[in-house]
């Protein structure tokens, strides 16, 4: 009997040891984190140049979204783990692959890196969806402190989309704004030029620094669309105290568009007015000359000054 008990005890002891070893050897599958659920928008870049945008929805720790670039879109799925870590591996029809490593911070800011099998790599950034900056914006861009283009932008739930029109052509704008008003946008032109811009939105005003792949750079300003100064205006431009041209201008939801009639030809006027009545305009003349106008609207009157790319200057006056 004693021998039987000893044998049974030994068997039970071995079973317990085997059970403990088996549990210790088995890798536990990490569980999805529920702390980062929400909708996200962002951009991805290569060598600092924005090449596309991305969106992501995280629900119960499961992520799904798309990477959107000039030539198409790629869907993806993944799992967000503790610490906001997410890895996305994509295999395309031609066998090439892209691996993306993403980190979501507690404040909703997203950062990451990507690399593909073509030995290309870059960065990724973004933020959780915000609505505090939603609205329509109008503005102009400067190169060498002179007017270069006009732009419009719509922000909806933190996602920014719009259009850009200047002497170098037209382009679509895409990007995002985070909870602090940091604005990251880019635009691709039919010529192949890519423009990347970083800036901020504060109290409805937009300020941006931009550069493109042709080594051009500059700034941009804009403002939340306002109807406070919507109306039709007309007036004159003076140089050296002499009238050198006439102009007409329509302002609708803060966006300004009109025509300048000089001694030789007519040129389009584009720009915007902010909620304080500050007005910014640009004129691309047919001879390649560019005119920049700044001024104010008060009591239905416009008073401002102009400077052209040849260094000449004067005044710009008129009213309703």
C-alpha positions in Angstrom: 0.0 0.0 0.0 2.8 2.4 0.9 4.5 1.7 -2.4 1.2 2.5 -4.2 0.8 5.8 -2.4 4.4 6.8 -3.2 3.8 6.0 -6.8 0.6 8.1 -6.9 2.2 11.0 -5.2 5.1 10.9 -7.6 2.7 10.8 -10.6 0.8 13.8 -9.2 4.0 15.7 -8.6 5.2 15.1 -12.1 1.8 16.2 -13.5 2.0 19.5 -11.5 5.6 20.1 -12.7 4.7 19.4 -16.3 1.7 21.7 -16.0 3.8 24.6 -14.6 6.5 24.2 -17.3 3.9 24.1 -20.0 2.2 27.3 -18.8 5.6 29.0 -18.5 6.7 28.0 -22.0 3.4 29.1 -23.7 3.6 32.7 -25.0 0.6 34.7 -24.0 -1.1 36.6 -26.9 -1.1 40.4 -26.1 -4.6 41.8 -25.8 -5.9 44.8 -27.7 -5.9 48.2 -25.8 -9.2 50.0 -25.6 -7.6 53.2 -24.5 -7.1 54.6 -28.0 -10.5 54.1 -29.6 -11.4 57.0 -32.0 -11.0 58.4 -35.5 -7.7 59.7 -36.7 -6.3 61.8 -39.7 -2.7 62.3 -40.8 -0.1 62.5 -43.5 2.9 60.4 -44.5 6.2 61.8 -45.9 9.4 60.8 -47.6 12.6 62.9 -47.0 10.4 65.5 -45.4 8.1 65.9 -48.4 4.4 65.0 -47.9 3.4 62.2 -50.4 0.0 61.2 -49.1 -2.6 61.2 -46.3 -4.1 58.5 -44.1 -7.2 57.9 -42.1 -7.8 55.4 -39.2 -10.8 54.2 -37.1 -10.0 52.4 -33.9 -12.9 50.5 -32.3 -12.3 48.2 -29.4 -8.6 48.2 -30.2 -9.1 47.1 -33.8 -7.8 49.6 -36.4 -8.9 50.0 -40.0 -8.3 52.7 -42.5 -6.5 53.7 -45.7 -3.3 55.2 -47.0 -4.3 57.7 -49.8 -1.7 58.9 -52.3 -1.7 60.5 -55.8 -2.2 57.3 -57.8 -4.6 55.4 -55.5 -5.6 54.1 -52.1 -4.6 51.1 -50.0 -6.8 49.8 -47.1 -5.3 48.3 -44.0 -6.3 46.7 -40.7 -4.4 46.0 -37.4 -4.6 45.9 -33.6 -3.6 48.6 -31.2 -1.8 47.2 -28.2 -0.7 48.6 -24.8 1.1 51.8 -25.1 -0.7 52.7 -28.4 1.5 50.5 -30.5 0.3 49.4 -33.9 2.1 47.6 -36.7 0.7 47.5 -40.2 2.1 45.2 -42.9 0.8 45.4 -46.4 1.6 43.1 -49.4 0.6 44.4 -52.8 -0.4 42.5 -55.9 3.1 42.7 -57.4 4.6 41.2 -54.3 6.1 44.4 -52.9 5.5 45.2 -49.2 5.3 48.1 -46.8 5.8 47.9 -43.1 4.5 50.7 -40.9 5.1 51.1 -37.1 2.7 53.6 -35.4 2.5 55.0 -31.9 -0.6 56.7 -30.5 0.0 58.9 -27.5 -2.5 59.4 -24.7 -3.2 62.9 -26.0 -4.2 61.5 -29.4 -1.0 62.6 -31.3 0.2 59.9 -33.7 3.8 59.4 -35.0 5.4 56.6 -36.9 7.7 55.3 -39.6 7.3 53.3 -42.8 9.6 51.3 -45.0 9.0 49.3 -48.2 10.7 46.6 -50.1 11.9 49.1 -52.7 14.2 50.5 -49.9 12.2 53.6 -49.5 11.3 54.9 -46.1 9.8 57.9 -44.3 7.7 59.3 -41.5 4.0 59.4 -40.5 2.2 61.8 -38.3 -1.4 62.6 -37.4 -3.9 63.2 -34.6 -7.2 62.1 -33.2 -10.2 63.7 -34.8 -11.0 67.3 -33.5 -13.8 69.7 -34.4 -12.6 72.9 -32.8 -11.1 74.2 -36.1 -13.8 73.0 -38.4 -14.8 75.6 -41.1 -13.9 77.2 -44.4 -10.7 79.2 -44.8 -9.4 81.5 -47.5 -5.9 82.8 -48.0 -2.9 83.7 -50.2 0.6 82.5 -50.4 3.8 84.5 -50.8 7.2 83.8 -52.5 10.0 86.2 -51.8 7.4 88.3 -49.9 5.3 88.7 -53.0 1.9 87.2 -53.9 2.3 83.9 -55.6 -1.1 82.1 -55.3 -4.5 82.0 -53.7 -6.0 79.0 -51.7 -9.1 77.8 -50.0 -9.4 75.1 -47.3 -12.2 73.2 -45.7 -11.5 71.5 -42.3 -14.0 68.9 -41.2 -13.4 66.8 -38.0 -9.7 67.7 -38.3 -9.3 66.6 -41.9 -8.2 69.4 -44.3 -9.0 69.5 -48.0 -8.9 72.3 -50.5 -7.4 73.8 -53.6 -4.4 76.0 -54.5 -4.1 78.2 -57.7 -1.1 80.2 -58.7 1.3 81.0 -61.5 2.8 77.5 -61.3 -0.6 75.9 -61.8 -3.4 74.4 -59.8 -3.2 71.7 -57.1 -5.4 69.9 -54.5 -4.6 70.4 -50.8 -4.9 67.7 -48.2 -3.8 67.2 -44.6 -4.9 67.5 -41.0 -5.0 69.8 -38.0 -4.4 68.5 -34.4 -6.0 69.6 -31.1 -3.5 72.4 -30.7 -4.2 73.9 -34.1 -1.0 72.6 -35.7 -1.7 72.4 -39.5 0.1 69.9 -41.8 -0.9 70.1 -45.4 0.5 69.3 -48.9 -0.3 69.8 -52.5 0.7 68.0 -55.7 0.7 69.7 -59.1 0.2 68.2 -62.6 3.7 69.3 -63.3 5.0 66.8 -60.7 5.9 69.5 -58.2 5.0 68.6 -54.6 4.4 71.3 -52.0 4.6 70.7 -48.3 3.4 73.2 -45.6 3.4 73.4 -41.8 1.7 76.0 -39.8 -1.0 76.8 -37.3 -4.5 78.0 -36.8 -5.2 80.4 -33.9 -8.3 82.6 -33.3 -9.4 81.9 -36.9 -6.1 83.0 -38.5 -3.9 80.7 -40.5 -0.1 81.1 -40.8 2.0 78.7 -42.8 5.6 78.1 -44.0 5.9 76.1 -47.2 8.5 74.6 -49.5 8.3 72.6 -52.7 10.4 70.1 -54.6 11.7 72.8 -57.0 13.5 74.4 -54.0 11.0 77.3 -53.8 9.8 78.3 -50.4 7.6 81.0 -48.8 4.8 81.7 -46.4 1.0 81.8 -46.5 -1.7 83.6 -44.5 -5.4 83.1 -44.3 -8.5 83.4 -42.2 -11.7 81.6 -41.3 -14.5 82.6 -43.7 -16.6 85.5 -42.5 -19.5 87.3 -44.1 -18.9 90.5 -42.2 -17.5 92.4 -45.2 -19.4 90.7 -48.0 -20.2 93.2 -50.7 -19.2 94.6 -54.1 -16.4 97.2 -54.1 -14.8 99.4 -56.8 -12.0 101.9 -56.8 -8.6 103.0 -58.2 -5.0 102.2 -58.0 -2.6 105.1 -57.8 1.2 105.4 -58.4 3.1 108.6 -57.7 -0.2 110.2 -56.9 -1.6 109.5 -60.4 -4.4 107.0 -61.2 -2.9 104.1 -63.1 -5.8 101.7 -63.1 -9.3 100.8 -61.9 -10.6 97.7 -60.1 -13.8 95.9 -59.1 -14.0 93.4 -56.2 -16.6 91.0 -54.8 -16.1 89.6 -51.3 -18.3 86.6 -50.5 -17.8 84.6 -47.3 -14.5 86.3 -46.9 -13.1 85.3 -50.3 -12.2 88.2 -52.5 -12.3 88.0 -56.3 -12.2 90.8 -58.9 -10.6 92.4 -61.9 -7.9 95.0 -62.2 -8.0 97.2 -65.4 -4.6 98.8 -66.1 -3.5 100.9 -69.0 -2.5 97.9 -71.1 -4.6 94.9 -70.0 -6.9 93.4 -67.4 -5.8 91.0 -64.6 -7.6 88.8 -62.1 -7.6 89.8 -58.4 -7.7 87.1 -55.7 -7.5 87.2 -51.9 -9.4 87.4 -48.7 -10.7 89.5 -45.9 -10.5 88.5 -42.2 -13.1 89.2 -39.5 -11.2 92.4 -38.5 -11.5 93.8 -42.0 -7.9 93.3 -42.9 -7.6 92.5 -46.6 -4.9 90.7 -48.6 -5.0 90.6 -52.4 -2.8 89.5 -55.2 -2.7 90.3 -59.0 -0.9 88.2 -61.6 -0.5 90.5 -64.6 -0.1 89.2 -68.1 3.5 90.4 -68.5 4.6 88.3 -65.5 4.6 91.1 -63.1 3.0 90.3 -59.7 1.2 92.9 -57.5 0.6 92.4 -53.7 -2.0 94.5 -52.0 -2.7 94.9 -48.3 -5.2 97.1 -46.6 -8.3 97.5 -44.5 -12.1 97.8 -44.9 -13.8 100.2 -42.6 -17.2 101.8 -43.0 -17.5 100.4 -46.5 -14.2 102.0 -47.6 -11.1 100.2 -48.7 -7.7 101.8 -48.1 -4.4 100.1 -48.7 -1.1 100.0 -50.5 0.4 97.9 -53.3 3.8 96.7 -54.3 4.9 95.0 -57.4 7.7 92.6 -58.3 9.6 95.4 -60.0 9.9 97.4 -56.8 7.2 100.0 -57.6 4.5 100.9 -55.0 1.4 103.0 -54.6 -2.0 103.1 -53.0 -5.2 101.1 -53.5 -8.4 102.9 -52.6 -12.2 102.5 -53.1 -15.4 101.4 -51.5 -18.9 100.1 -51.9 
